[in-house]
Amino acid sequence: MSDQDKPEGVRLQKVLAKAGVASRRVAEELIELGRVQVDGEVVREQGRRIDPETAVVHVDGVRVQLRDDVLTLVLNKPRGVLSTMHDEQHRPCVGDYLANRKDRLFHVGRLDADTEGLLLLTNDGDLAHRLMHPSYEVPKTYLAEVPGPIPRDLGRTLRAGIELDDGPVKVDSFRLISAVPGKALVEVVLHEGRKHIVRRLLEHVGHPVESLVRTAVGEVRLGNQRPGSMRVLNRQEVGSLYKAVGL
């Protein structure tokens, strides 16, 4: 930021370009078309200056992260790794993957040691808090390998809801991905966050989990990311998480 910019902030089109939304010229077109909001108000003024540290900017209804120091990553947590930043017994943990990073990141929620897959890491406290809060009902997608065969009406049963020891639970969706004699791969989508919830509900209906992978949180997907690797979320993925939790 130049000395000239500091007193009055930075031009909005420059901020959008730096955030990777579009080139300055295209950003000006977005502003002209009324597709940009600053602090809840549509801005059409080309010379508008804002403070990137405090302004909340949305483009087409999706929030844009303006601060360089706010970061959200995906870790493909391997099986056997604890969802903690430190383990006194020196067992493998998420903190091991962040030991050489300068940013102070923390994990959003947990995956049990035997579950692998998508774990979000961030230093955005507001986003993390909302993602973990049950009232926002952010869906989480899992692939589970279970004993087969799968009854045709199991999806209907799980969508209607079952009663566990700590209360009722129902899935948002359930589908059979593949099956071989004695085994099946199923996809479970739910917004519950209770401990071991996927394992407990599948065991309750007679199909105990043999392996479990979380493949998505909201619209953020694991894809072909290899176990133990991390990647920074792109602008669209971050925006989808903000949208899911009303930020």
Secondary structure, DSSP 8 states (H G I E B T S, - for coil): --TTTTTT-EEHHHHHHHTTS--HHHHHHHHHTT-EEETTEE---TT-EE-TTT--EEETTEEE---TT--EEEEEE-TT-BSSS--TT---BTHHHHTT-SS--EESS---TTEEEEEEEES-HHHHHHHH-GGG---EEEEEEEES---TTHHHHHHH-EEETTEEE--SEEEEEEEETTEEEEEEEE---STTHHHHHHHHTT---SEEEEEEETTEE-TT--TT-EEE--HHHHHHHHHHTT-
